[in-house]
């Protein structure tokens, strides 16, 4: 069984019912940007395997940008996207979701043009599924249950240390750890703490190792062809970079204010953005290849807390839409949007350029890796122009940053280990 999965349902809306849908989705919130986890339509809080979820109306305000290439604007319909990140197979999660929210989902999806009221809801959702081209998971294998248990463990240990710190004065590292482990054992026996054993999905691990081997073999086989094509690629790239227009005006202040009103209600935020891929096979195949690399790097390398040097993202995905004419990016991250953008600009601007420079209007790059996102204000204006308001956003572990989750996991590991050296214990105690 896979540790995590994603789901995403996209369906065109009846244009005459968009306003009504917005009002219905707004009713799922306590206030703008703050969901009611027990709302009567989709009670997210009852779904024990759900990390994050959102409803977004894909009303792309930048469709006309492509006309700078002499191409008529695409007449893409306004659509509804329902997406989330869960533990275990997506199919099993959707079955559970429908069992708990069948009527609410029907009310929401009834605003879609092709939703028949008497349809098989699961079959309809699966028929409208959009699979991601790339996914990032902050910590593969850490479930919602483990997050909550590890948070409770840390809180209990911290409270005990606050009340018993003096008794530990003068004790050695082993004695301190033994005292904390005895406390945890007592709390577990009393039913005040639960530490569910970590699963060891052997079959998944074998499959994942075989997948990594396959990726290496594919790259090895492609390497001679890629090296031969590289000079041609660079010539084609440079020709386009010199003439690709930038579209980075200052975004409308009122729209920015509406987007900002949905942010910073917690330590974690959401980001949803949509854009058109530059016309032509060159850009399309480039972004497909770079996302394939990103997806495999995220799966096999960047799966323990960081995406390259950025450690504030919980989950993220890149999804092609409309026969790869457009792309949706959705992420769940810690801190403000300003700090989120700064983090990427300062640490991995080249990585942003690899993917997003294939989008219409992106700040001009040089040799793909240089400049681009380094034009700070242009890049920030570009992102805000493409950002969409997330109508409903659910976070299963509010108040906990990715750094908090990593700390709590390390605390749990220190309790679980049979033995630790004095140096390891001293480092572990500094987590409190």
C-alpha positions in Angstrom: 0.0 0.0 0.0 1.5 3.4 -0.9 2.1 5.7 2.1 0.4 8.7 0.5 -1.8 9.5 -2.5 -3.3 12.5 -4.1 -6.7 13.1 -5.7 -8.0 15.8 -7.9 -11.4 16.1 -9.6 -11.8 18.8 -12.3 -15.1 19.5 -14.1 -16.5 22.5 -16.1 -19.1 24.6 -14.4 -22.4 25.9 -15.6 -21.5 29.5 -16.1 -24.8 30.7 -14.8 -24.3 28.9 -11.5 -20.8 30.0 -10.6 -21.9 32.7 -8.2 -24.2 30.3 -6.5 -21.4 27.8 -6.1 -19.1 30.4 -4.6 -21.8 31.2 -2.0 -22.2 27.5 -1.2 -18.5 27.0 -0.8 -18.3 30.1 1.4 -20.9 28.5 3.7 -18.3 25.8 4.4 -16.1 28.3 6.2 -16.3 29.9 9.6 -15.0 33.1 7.8 -13.0 33.6 4.6 -9.9 31.5 4.7 -10.9 29.5 7.8 -12.8 26.3 7.1 -15.4 24.7 9.4 -13.9 21.2 9.6 -17.3 19.8 10.6 -19.3 21.7 7.9 -22.4 19.8 6.8 -21.4 19.5 3.2 -18.0 17.9 3.5 -17.0 17.3 7.1 -13.2 17.1 6.5 -12.5 16.7 10.2 -14.1 13.2 10.2 -11.7 12.0 7.5 -8.9 10.5 9.5 -6.5 9.9 6.6 -6.8 13.4 5.0 -3.9 15.8 5.4 -5.0 18.7 3.2 -7.9 19.4 0.8 -9.3 22.4 -1.1 -12.0 23.6 -3.5 -10.8 26.0 -6.1 -12.8 27.6 -9.0 -10.4 27.6 -12.0 -11.3 31.0 -13.3 -8.1 31.9 -15.2 -7.7 35.7 -15.5 -4.7 35.4 -17.8 -6.1 33.5 -20.7 -5.6 36.4 -23.1 -1.9 36.5 -22.4 -1.2 34.0 -25.1 -2.2 36.5 -27.7 1.2 38.1 -27.5 2.4 35.1 -29.6 -0.2 35.8 -32.3 -2.3 33.0 -31.0 -6.1 33.4 -30.3 -7.0 33.1 -26.6 -8.1 29.7 -25.5 -11.8 29.5 -24.6 -11.3 27.3 -21.5 -14.4 26.9 -19.4 -14.5 27.9 -15.8 -14.1 24.7 -13.8 -14.3 23.4 -10.3 -11.3 21.6 -8.9 -11.5 19.5 -5.7 -8.1 18.2 -4.6 -6.4 16.8 -1.6 -3.6 14.7 -0.1 -4.3 11.6 1.9 -2.8 8.5 3.5 -3.0 5.2 1.6 -4.6 4.6 -1.8 -6.7 7.4 -3.2 -9.5 5.0 -4.2 -10.0 3.8 -0.6 -10.0 7.4 0.6 -12.6 8.5 -2.0 -14.9 5.6 -0.9 -14.7 6.7 2.7 -15.2 10.4 1.6 -18.4 9.5 -0.3 -19.7 7.4 2.6 -19.5 10.5 4.8 -20.3 13.3 2.4 -22.3 11.9 -0.5 -25.2 14.4 -0.3 -22.9 17.4 0.2 -20.7 16.4 -2.7 -23.7 16.0 -4.9 -24.9 19.4 -4.0 -21.5 20.9 -4.9 -20.9 18.9 -8.1 -24.5 19.7 -9.3 -23.1 23.1 -10.4 -21.0 21.2 -13.0 -22.3 21.1 -16.5 -22.2 17.3 -17.0 -23.1 16.1 -13.5 -26.2 13.9 -13.7 -28.1 13.8 -10.4 -28.6 10.0 -10.4 -25.0 9.1 -11.4 -22.6 6.8 -9.6 -20.7 9.5 -7.7 -17.5 7.6 -7.3 -17.4 6.7 -11.0 -18.1 10.3 -12.0 -15.3 11.6 -9.8 -12.8 9.1 -11.1 -13.9 9.9 -14.7 -13.0 13.6 -14.0 -9.7 12.8 -12.2 -6.6 14.8 -13.2 -3.4 13.0 -12.2 -0.4 15.2 -11.3 2.7 15.4 -13.4 4.8 15.9 -10.2 4.1 15.6 -6.5 6.2 16.6 -3.5 5.5 15.1 0.0 7.5 16.6 2.8 8.0 13.3 4.7 7.0 10.1 3.0 5.3 7.7 5.4 4.2 10.1 8.1 0.5 9.7 8.4 -2.1 12.0 9.9 -2.4 9.6 12.8 1.3 9.7 13.5 1.4 13.5 13.3 -1.3 13.8 15.9 0.2 11.2 18.2 3.6 12.6 17.9 2.3 16.1 18.7 0.5 14.8 21.8 3.7 13.0 22.8 5.8 16.1 22.6 3.2 18.2 24.5 3.0 15.5 27.3 6.8 15.2 27.6 7.3 19.0 27.6 4.7 19.4 30.4 6.3 16.6 32.4 9.8 18.2 32.0 8.4 21.6 33.0 7.1 20.1 36.3 10.0 17.7 37.0 13.1 19.4 35.5 14.6 20.0 39.0 14.5 16.3 39.7 16.6 15.6 36.7 19.3 18.0 37.7 22.6 16.2 38.0 21.3 13.0 36.3 23.2 11.6 33.4 21.9 11.4 29.8 20.8 7.7 30.1 19.0 8.4 33.4 17.1 11.3 31.9 16.0 9.3 28.9 15.0 6.4 31.1 12.8 8.7 33.2 11.1 10.1 30.1 10.5 6.6 28.7 9.0 5.4 31.9 6.7 8.4 31.9 5.6 7.6 28.4 5.0 4.0 29.2 2.8 5.0 32.2 0.8 7.4 30.0 0.3 4.7 27.4 -0.9 2.2 30.0 -3.3 4.8 31.3 -4.7 5.5 27.9 -3.6 9.1 27.8 -1.1 8.6 25.0 -1.1 6.3 22.0 1.9 5.5 19.8 0.7 3.5 16.9 3.5 1.3 15.5 5.1 2.6 12.3 4.1 0.4 9.4 6.7 -1.4 7.3 5.1 -1.6 3.8 7.7 -4.1 2.5 6.0 -4.6 -0.8 5.8 -0.8 -1.4 9.5 -0.4 -0.4 10.5 -3.1 -2.9 8.4 -1.5 -5.6 9.8 1.9 -4.8 13.4 0.6 -5.0 12.6 -1.1 -8.4 11.1 2.2 -9.6 14.3 4.1 -8.6 16.3 1.5 -10.4 14.1 2.0 -13.5 14.6 5.7 -13.4 18.3 5.4 -13.3 18.3 2.9 -16.1 16.1 5.2 -18.3 18.4 8.2 -17.6 21.4 6.0 -18.4 19.9 4.9 -21.7 18.8 8.4 -22.6 22.1 10.1 -21.6 23.9 9.7 -25.0 20.8 11.0 -26.8 20.4 13.9 -24.3 24.1 14.8 -24.7 23.7 14.8 -28.5 20.6 16.9 -28.3 22.0 19.4 -25.7 23.6 21.8 -28.2 20.5 21.9 -30.3 18.4 22.4 -27.2 20.5 25.3 -26.1 20.3 27.0 -29.5 16.5 26.5 -29.6 16.2 27.7 -26.0 18.3 30.8 -26.5 16.3 31.8 -29.5 13.1 31.7 -27.6 14.5 33.3 -24.4 15.5 36.4 -26.4 12.1 36.9 -27.9 9.6 35.5 -25.3 7.7 38.5 -24.0 7.4 39.2 -20.2 4.0 39.9 -18.8 4.6 41.1 -15.3 2.5 44.2 -14.6 1.7 45.1 -11.0 -1.4 43.0 -10.1 -4.7 44.7 -9.3 -4.6 45.9 -5.8 -8.2 44.9 -5.0 -7.5 41.3 -6.2 -4.4 41.1 -4.2 -6.3 42.3 -1.1 -8.9 39.6 -1.7 -6.2 36.9 -2.0 -4.4 38.2 1.1 -7.7 38.0 3.1 -7.6 34.2 2.7 -4.0 33.9 4.0 -2.2 34.0 7.3 -5.0 32.6 9.5 -2.5 29.9 10.7 1.2 29.1 10.5 0.5 27.2 7.3 -1.0 28.6 4.2 -2.3 27.4 0.8 -1.3 28.5 -2.7 -3.2 27.8 -5.9 -2.1 29.2 -9.3 -2.9 28.5 -12.9 -1.2 29.5 -16.2 -0.9 28.8 -19.9 2.2 27.0 -21.3 4.0 28.8 -24.0 2.9 27.5 -27.5 4.9 25.0 -29.4 6.2 21.5 -28.9 9.6 22.7 -27.5 8.2 24.3 -24.4 5.6 21.5 -23.8 8.2 18.7 -24.0 10.6 20.7 -21.9 8.2 21.2 -19.0 7.1 17.6 -19.3 10.7 16.4 -19.0 11.6 18.7 -16.1 8.5 17.8 -14.2 9.3 14.1 -14.7 12.8 14.7 -13.2 11.2 16.7 -10.3 8.7 14.0 -9.6 11.3 11.3 -9.4 13.7 13.5 -7.4 10.9 14.2 -4.9 10.0 10.5 -4.7 13.5 9.2 -4.2 15.7 12.0 -2.9 13.7 14.9 -1.4 11.4 12.8 0.8 12.6 13.7 4.3 11.7 17.3 5.0 13.1 19.4 2.2 12.6 20.1 -1.5 16.2 20.9 -2.3 17.0 23.7 0.3 13.4 24.6 1.0 11.9 23.0 4.2 8.6 24.8 4.5 6.4 22.8 2.1 4.1 20.1 3.3 2.6 18.9 0.0 2.8 20.3 -3.5 1.7 19.3 -7.0 2.0 20.3 -10.6 -0.9 19.2 -12.8 -1.4 19.6 -16.6 -4.8 20.7 -17.8 -6.5 20.9 -21.1 -4.3 18.6 -23.1 -1.2 20.1 -21.6 -2.1 23.6 -22.6 -2.2 24.8 -19.0 -0.8 23.9 -15.7 -2.1 24.2 -12.1 0.3 24.4 -9.2 -1.0 23.9 -5.7 0.9 23.8 -2.4 0.6 23.9 1.3 3.4 25.8 3.0 4.5 27.5 6.2 4.8 31.2 6.7 3.5 34.1 4.7 3.4 34.1 0.9 6.0 36.8 0.9 8.5 34.7 2.9 7.5 31.6 0.7 8.4 33.5 -2.4 11.6 34.9 -0.9 12.6 31.4 0.2 12.5 30.1 -3.4 14.0 33.2 -4.9 17.0 33.1 -2.6 17.6 29.3 -2.5 16.3 27.7 -5.7 15.5 30.3 -8.3 17.0 28.0 -10.9 14.5 25.3 -10.0 11.6 27.7 -10.4 13.0 28.7 -13.8 13.2 25.0 -15.0 9.5 24.6 -14.8 7.7 28.0 -14.6 9.8 29.7 -17.3 7.8 27.5 -19.8 4.7 29.5 -18.8 3.5 32.5 -20.8 4.7 35.8 -19.4 7.4 34.5 -17.0 10.3 36.9 -16.3 13.0 36.4 -18.9 15.6 33.8 -18.2 19.2 33.4 -19.6 20.2 29.8 -20.4 17.2 28.6 -18.5 18.8 28.7 -15.1 19.8 32.4 -14.7 17.7 35.4 -14.0 14.0 34.6 -14.3 12.8 34.4 -10.7 15.8 36.4 -9.6 13.9 39.4 -11.0 12.2 39.6 -7.6 9.4 42.1 -8.2 8.6 40.8 -11.7 8.5 37.2 -10.4 6.2 38.2 -7.4 3.9 40.1 -9.7 3.8 37.1 -12.1 2.8 34.8 -9.3 0.1 37.0 -7.9 -1.4 37.5 -11.4 -1.7 33.8 -11.8 -2.9 33.0 -8.2 -6.4 31.8 -7.6 -8.5 32.3 -4.5 -8.9 29.0 -2.7 -12.6 28.9 -1.8 -12.2 26.2 0.9 -9.0 24.9 2.4 -8.6 22.2 5.1 -5.5 21.5 7.1 -5.6 18.4 9.4 -2.9 19.7 11.7 -3.2 23.4 12.2 -0.6 25.2 14.3 2.1 22.7 13.3 4.8 23.7 10.8 6.9 21.3 8.8 9.7 21.9 11.2 7.5 21.1 14.2 6.5 17.8 12.5 10.1 16.9 11.9 11.0 17.7 15.5 8.1 15.6 16.9 9.1 12.7 14.7 12.6 12.8 16.0 11.3 12.9 19.6 9.2 9.9 18.9 12.2 8.1 17.4 14.2 8.8 20.6 11.5 7.1 22.6 11.2 4.1 20.3 15.0 3.4 20.0 16.2 0.6 22.2 19.5 2.3 22.9 21.2 5.7 22.3 24.7 7.0 23.0 25.1 9.8 25.5 25.9 12.2 22.7 22.7 11.1 20.8 20.7 11.6 24.0 22.1 15.1 24.6 21.2 16.1 21.1 17.7 14.5 21.5 17.1 16.4 24.7 17.7 19.7 22.9 14.6 19.1 20.9 12.5 20.0 23.9 
